[in-house]
Amino acid sequence: MSDPRQPLAGRSVWTGAELERSGDWIRTLDDAQRAEIDAALQGVKRRGLGVFGFGRDVFPLPKTAPLLADISEELEHGRGAVRLRGIDVGAYDEDDLRRIFWGIGRHLGTAVYQNARGEIMGEVRDETRLAERTYAETEEGRVASARARSRSTGPLRWHTDRCDVIGLLCVRNAQAGGVSKLASIPTIHHEILRRRPDLLDLLCHDYWRMRPADEDGISPDNVFAMPVFGFAGGRITSQYSRTYVEQAQEVPRVPRLTAAQNEALDLLAAVAEEVCLHSPFVAGDIQLLNNHVIYHGRTAYADDASAGQDRLLFRLWLATPQSRELPAGFETLWGSAASGAVRGGVIQPDTGLRVPA
């Protein structure tokens, strides 16, 4: 399909109520698979390897491989979302959990950098109380960056990340809140087409965005234009963060958003809320989302560190070998629009690489 006015079909079109009722996006490790993952972890430790950076060959998972192949298929050709359950976080320290997460991730794709400072496995937690932060302070009167929002206890608006698949491992939950929210992009596209095809047309044309300094560093081309919905090879993709759109409006040379363009973004957010799934994490869950077909967000949360209830998620950005072709022009952000390319992430200013050497 290349006509944006054609409705989409298939397993990627779902509502939260349907997904909750079916539960078919959830996979659970069995005892044999858990034992195999533990054995692979012990092998990595015997070799004296770090918490990440090793290849899938040193984290062998032959018994778990069919499950991981099923997950890859579900992410690209099915629901676009998978929740993998069964890791006993109480049995491991944080470094071992990082090794397990990295090892599983290497069987699904190639990890790409998440910011210009070399972050390859992010920690999503409240950094406002920490001395060291992974984001730049927001200047008075300016739009707070997406990274600053994600590293606070506040809610996160609907967005995608700059990778084919985002993985989140829940190490600890907050005392309250922090509920994961997922919404099907094909479903949102269908609903906007049904209600306001005129606004859908706007979303299929360029919106100006900004490359945030605390993610990309100083870049001479820190603003770029890209549609919210794009199509290539008969398949949809979406790259979206309203924060990036708002930050671009602070740049004088960027055209001002029209009232209709803002109305289209408002409708997108409203429809996403209507059709989404609210799914709390269980400690040990790995959530995997195809950013081309899933928007995600979260509710606000409250920590109680003294009770061991301070939210901590490990995050991987993966380029996947079975990824879809992207529309012409998307290489501006992704680096390549080719199917299966190692793409996305953040180019490192000192090496020019998207992935560790």
C-alpha positions in Angstrom: 0.0 0.0 0.0 1.4 3.4 -0.9 -1.9 5.4 -0.7 -2.2 6.9 2.8 -5.9 7.1 2.4 -6.2 3.3 2.2 -7.1 1.6 5.6 -4.5 -0.8 7.0 -5.2 -4.4 7.9 -3.4 -7.3 9.7 -2.3 -8.1 13.3 -0.6 -4.7 13.7 -4.1 -3.1 13.8 -5.4 -3.6 17.4 -6.9 -1.7 20.3 -5.8 -1.9 23.9 -9.0 -3.7 24.8 -8.4 -6.4 22.2 -4.7 -6.9 23.1 -5.6 -7.1 26.8 -8.3 -9.6 26.1 -6.2 -11.9 23.9 -2.9 -11.6 25.8 -1.2 -12.9 22.7 1.6 -10.3 22.8 3.0 -11.9 26.0 5.7 -14.6 25.9 7.0 -16.4 29.0 10.4 -18.2 29.4 10.1 -21.8 30.5 12.5 -23.5 33.0 14.8 -24.9 30.3 15.1 -21.4 28.6 15.8 -19.7 32.0 18.5 -22.3 32.7 20.0 -21.8 29.3 20.1 -18.0 29.8 21.8 -18.5 33.2 24.4 -20.9 31.7 25.1 -18.3 28.9 25.6 -15.7 31.6 28.0 -17.8 33.6 30.0 -18.4 30.4 30.3 -14.7 29.8 31.5 -14.2 33.4 34.1 -17.0 33.1 35.5 -15.2 30.1 35.9 -12.1 32.2 33.8 -10.0 29.7 32.1 -6.7 30.5 28.4 -6.1 31.1 27.8 -5.5 27.4 29.7 -5.4 24.1 30.0 -9.1 23.5 28.6 -11.0 20.5 25.8 -13.5 20.4 28.3 -16.2 19.8 29.5 -16.0 23.4 25.9 -16.0 24.7 24.6 -19.1 23.0 20.8 -19.8 23.3 20.0 -22.8 21.0 16.9 -23.9 23.1 15.6 -20.3 23.3 16.3 -19.5 19.6 12.8 -20.6 18.4 11.2 -18.3 20.9 13.4 -15.4 19.9 12.7 -16.0 16.2 8.9 -16.0 17.1 9.4 -12.7 18.9 11.3 -11.2 15.9 8.4 -12.2 13.6 5.8 -10.8 16.0 7.6 -7.5 16.2 8.0 -7.0 12.4 5.0 -8.8 11.0 2.6 -9.2 13.9 1.4 -7.0 16.8 4.6 -5.0 16.8 4.8 -5.4 20.6 6.1 -8.3 22.8 6.3 -8.6 26.6 8.8 -11.3 27.5 8.4 -12.6 31.0 10.2 -15.0 33.3 13.6 -13.5 34.3 14.0 -13.7 38.1 15.5 -10.3 38.9 16.0 -11.3 42.5 18.5 -14.0 41.5 20.9 -11.5 39.9 22.7 -8.3 40.6 22.3 -5.3 38.3 25.5 -6.1 36.3 24.3 -9.6 35.6 20.9 -8.3 34.5 22.7 -6.0 32.1 24.7 -9.0 30.7 21.4 -11.1 30.3 19.6 -8.2 28.7 22.5 -7.5 26.3 22.9 -11.2 25.4 19.2 -11.6 24.6 19.3 -8.3 22.7 22.2 -9.5 20.5 20.0 -12.4 19.3 17.4 -9.9 18.2 19.5 -7.2 16.6 22.4 -4.8 16.8 22.5 -2.2 19.6 22.9 1.4 18.4 24.1 4.5 20.5 21.3 6.4 22.3 23.1 9.7 22.6 26.3 11.5 21.5 28.0 10.6 24.8 28.3 6.9 23.9 25.3 5.6 25.8 24.6 2.1 24.6 22.5 0.7 27.4 20.4 3.5 29.0 19.0 3.6 32.5 15.5 5.0 32.6 15.1 6.3 36.2 14.4 9.6 38.0 17.7 11.6 37.6 16.4 14.8 39.0 17.6 13.7 42.5 21.0 12.6 41.2 24.2 14.6 40.9 25.1 13.0 37.5 22.5 13.3 34.8 22.3 12.1 31.2 20.5 15.2 30.0 21.2 18.9 29.7 19.4 21.3 32.0 16.6 23.1 30.2 17.1 26.9 29.9 14.4 29.1 31.4 11.4 29.5 29.0 12.5 26.8 26.6 10.9 23.4 25.8 12.2 20.6 28.0 13.9 17.9 26.0 12.5 14.4 25.6 15.4 13.0 27.5 14.9 15.3 30.4 11.2 14.3 30.5 12.0 10.6 30.4 14.5 10.9 33.2 12.0 12.4 35.6 9.0 11.1 37.4 6.5 12.8 35.1 4.3 11.3 32.4 5.7 10.7 28.9 3.7 11.7 25.9 3.3 9.5 22.9 6.5 9.0 20.9 8.8 6.7 19.0 12.5 6.3 19.5 15.2 6.4 16.8 15.6 2.7 16.4 13.8 -0.2 14.8 13.1 -1.9 18.1 13.3 -0.5 21.7 13.8 -2.9 24.5 13.1 -2.2 28.2 14.0 -4.5 31.0 12.2 -3.7 34.2 14.6 -4.1 37.2 12.4 -2.4 39.7 9.0 -0.7 39.8 8.2 2.5 41.4 6.1 2.7 44.6 3.2 3.8 42.4 2.5 4.6 38.8 4.9 4.4 35.8 2.4 2.3 33.8 3.5 1.6 30.3 1.2 2.8 27.5 1.2 1.3 24.0 -0.8 2.3 21.0 -1.0 0.8 17.5 0.1 3.3 14.8 -1.9 1.5 12.1 -5.0 1.8 14.3 -4.5 5.5 14.9 -4.0 6.0 11.2 -7.2 4.2 10.5 -9.2 6.2 13.0 -7.9 9.6 11.8 -8.6 8.5 8.2 -12.2 7.7 9.3 -12.8 10.9 11.3 -10.7 13.6 9.6 -9.0 12.6 6.3 -8.0 16.3 5.9 -5.9 16.1 9.0 -4.5 12.7 8.0 -3.2 14.4 4.8 -1.3 16.9 6.9 0.3 14.2 9.0 1.5 12.6 5.8 3.4 15.8 4.9 6.4 17.4 6.6 6.6 18.6 10.1 9.8 20.3 11.2 11.7 18.7 14.1 14.8 19.5 16.1 17.7 17.2 17.0 18.1 17.8 20.7 21.6 18.9 21.9 21.5 16.4 24.9 20.9 13.5 22.4 22.8 14.5 19.3 25.3 17.1 20.6 26.0 20.2 18.5 24.9 19.6 14.9 24.9 22.0 12.0 21.7 20.5 10.7 19.9 20.3 14.0 16.5 20.8 12.4 14.9 18.6 9.7 11.5 18.0 8.1 9.8 14.6 8.0 6.2 13.5 7.8 4.5 11.8 10.9 3.2 8.9 8.7 5.2 7.5 5.8 4.8 4.5 3.5 7.3 2.4 1.6 7.1 -1.1 0.2 3.4 -1.2 1.1 4.0 -0.7 4.8 3.6 2.2 7.2 6.2 3.8 9.5 6.0 6.7 11.9 8.7 8.8 13.5 7.1 11.1 16.1 7.8 13.1 19.2 5.7 16.2 19.8 8.6 17.5 21.9 10.9 17.5 18.9 8.2 19.4 16.9 7.9 22.0 19.7 11.6 22.4 20.1 11.9 23.1 16.3 9.5 26.0 16.8 12.2 27.8 18.8 14.4 28.0 15.7 13.6 31.3 13.8 14.1 29.9 10.3 11.6 27.0 10.9 8.1 27.7 9.4 5.5 28.3 12.1 3.0 25.5 12.7 -0.4 26.2 11.4 -3.6 25.8 13.5 -4.5 22.8 11.4 -1.2 21.1 11.9 -1.5 21.5 15.6 -5.1 20.2 15.4 -3.8 17.1 13.6 -1.3 16.5 16.4 -4.0 17.0 19.0 -6.2 14.4 17.3 -3.3 11.9 17.0 -2.7 12.2 20.8 -6.5 11.9 21.6 -7.0 8.9 19.4 -3.9 7.2 20.9 -5.3 7.6 24.3 -8.6 6.1 23.2 -7.2 3.0 21.6 -4.1 2.3 23.8 -3.2 -0.5 26.2 -2.2 0.3 29.8 0.2 -2.5 30.9 2.0 -2.2 34.2 5.5 -3.8 34.3 6.3 -6.9 36.4 9.9 -6.9 37.6 11.9 -9.0 35.1 9.7 -8.1 32.1 11.4 -7.3 28.9 9.2 -5.1 26.7 10.1 -5.0 23.0 8.4 -2.5 20.6 8.7 -1.9 16.9 8.9 1.9 16.7 7.5 1.9 13.1 4.1 0.6 14.3 3.9 1.4 18.0 3.7 4.6 19.9 4.6 4.4 23.6 4.4 6.5 26.7 3.9 6.2 30.4 2.0 7.5 33.4 3.7 9.6 36.1 5.2 7.7 39.0 6.4 8.1 42.6 9.5 6.5 44.0 10.3 5.3 47.5 14.0 4.5 47.4 14.1 3.7 51.2 11.7 0.8 50.5 13.6 -0.3 47.4 10.8 1.0 45.2 12.7 3.4 42.9 11.9 2.7 39.3 14.7 1.4 37.1 14.5 0.2 33.6 17.5 -0.8 31.3 17.0 0.3 27.7 18.4 -0.9 24.4 17.9 0.5 21.0 18.2 -2.2 18.3 18.6 -2.2 14.6 17.0 -5.4 13.4 17.9 -7.6 10.4 14.3 -8.0 9.3 13.4 -4.3 9.5 11.2 -2.7 6.9 12.1 -0.4 4.1 11.6 3.3 5.0 10.3 6.1 2.7 12.7 8.2 0.7 13.9 11.1 2.8 13.8 9.1 6.1 17.6 8.5 5.8 18.0 12.1 7.0 17.3 10.8 10.5 17.9 7.1 10.2 21.1 7.0 8.2 19.6 4.5 5.8 16.2 3.7 4.5 17.1 0.2 3.3 15.4 -2.9 4.8 17.6 -4.7 7.2 20.2 -2.0 7.4 22.1 -1.2 10.7 20.4 2.2 11.1 19.0 4.7 13.6 20.7 5.7 16.9 23.1 8.6 17.3 26.3 9.0 15.3 29.3 9.5 17.7 31.0 12.9 17.1 34.5 11.4 17.6 34.2 8.2 15.5 31.3 8.8 13.2 29.9 5.4 14.2 26.3 4.4 15.1 27.4 1.2 16.8 30.4 0.3 19.0 33.4 -0.8 16.9 
